[in-house]
Amino acid sequence: MARQKEIFGDQIDKRYKNSPKDLLHIQHYLSANCFGNYISRKGLEVQVREMITLSFLIAMCGTESQIKGHIKGNINVGNDRQSLINLMTQLLPYVGYQRTLNAINCLNEIVPINNIIN
């Protein structure tokens, strides 16, 4: 859970607190499995792991909620907006325009454009 909180901050405590009792076990499974077994492994820096996780979520259909969460996670571990745009651009020929544009929409919701002038 320490690694999960490192990436997602205080929203983890909120998820546990706000989870219905009959679904609380899902939060425990997520913390133990994804973060205890995979994200906490040695070999890749957390910034790289978050970009990889985001890449797979973008490639899947119907994962916009998780994409937004992992965009926040990427920002929290030091990957900036431009790095995420570069990632999404790299994914374009592999996942297609629709999924890439959906991911960019998610990015724009989470990390708004700051009056960029061309």
Salt bridges, closest charged atoms under 4 A:
GLU6 OE1 - ARG3 NE 3.05
ASP13 OD1 - LYS5 NZ 3.01
GLU50 OE1 - HIS70 ND1 2.80
GLU109 OE1 - LYS68 NZ 2.82
